[in-house]
């Protein structure tokens, strides 16, 4: 897997992080629809990289951290800012935990 392929996987996962419906008790809700391997490979992403990330022992922790992002934000952060923070969780996990093998 190349850096470009890893970046494409990360961008795909970041786009799966969305604002949830507005509810009275929660100023901002974050949703993450976890993709299947078939969806990701079907989107043209590197199959080896997809398998590596979806089967990673930290995957469930990352998903929980994404959804819990609003709990760690300031009350005056805009929904778009909270969304960007949640998307950054994906980037942080992938960048820190996936290493590319040198050829």
Residue pairs with C-beta under 8 A, 6 or more apart in sequence:
1 46
1 48
1 49
1 52
1 100
2 46
2 100
3 100
5 45
5 46
5 49
6 46
6 49
6 94
6 98
6 100
8 44
8 45
8 46
9 40
9 45
9 46
9 49
9 50
9 53
9 94
10 90
10 91
10 94
10 95
12 35
12 40
12 43
12 45
13 35
13 53
13 90
13 94
14 87
14 90
14 91
16 32
16 33
16 34
16 35
17 30
17 31
17 32
17 66
17 83
17 86
17 87
17 89
17 90
18 30
18 31
18 32
18 33
18 83
19 28
19 29
19 30
19 31
19 79
19 82
19 83
20 29
20 30
20 31
21 29
22 29
23 29
26 70
27 70
27 75
27 79
28 70
28 73
28 77
28 79
28 82
28 83
29 70
30 66
30 67
30 69
30 70
30 82
30 83
30 86
31 67
32 63
32 66
32 67
32 86
34 63
35 54
37 47
37 50
37 51
37 54
40 50
40 54
41 47
41 50
49 98
52 98
53 59
53 94
53 98
56 97
56 98
58 93
58 97
62 89
62 90
62 93
65 89
65 93
66 86
66 89
66 90
67 86
69 82
69 85
69 86
69 89
70 82
70 86
72 85
73 81
73 82
73 85
77 85
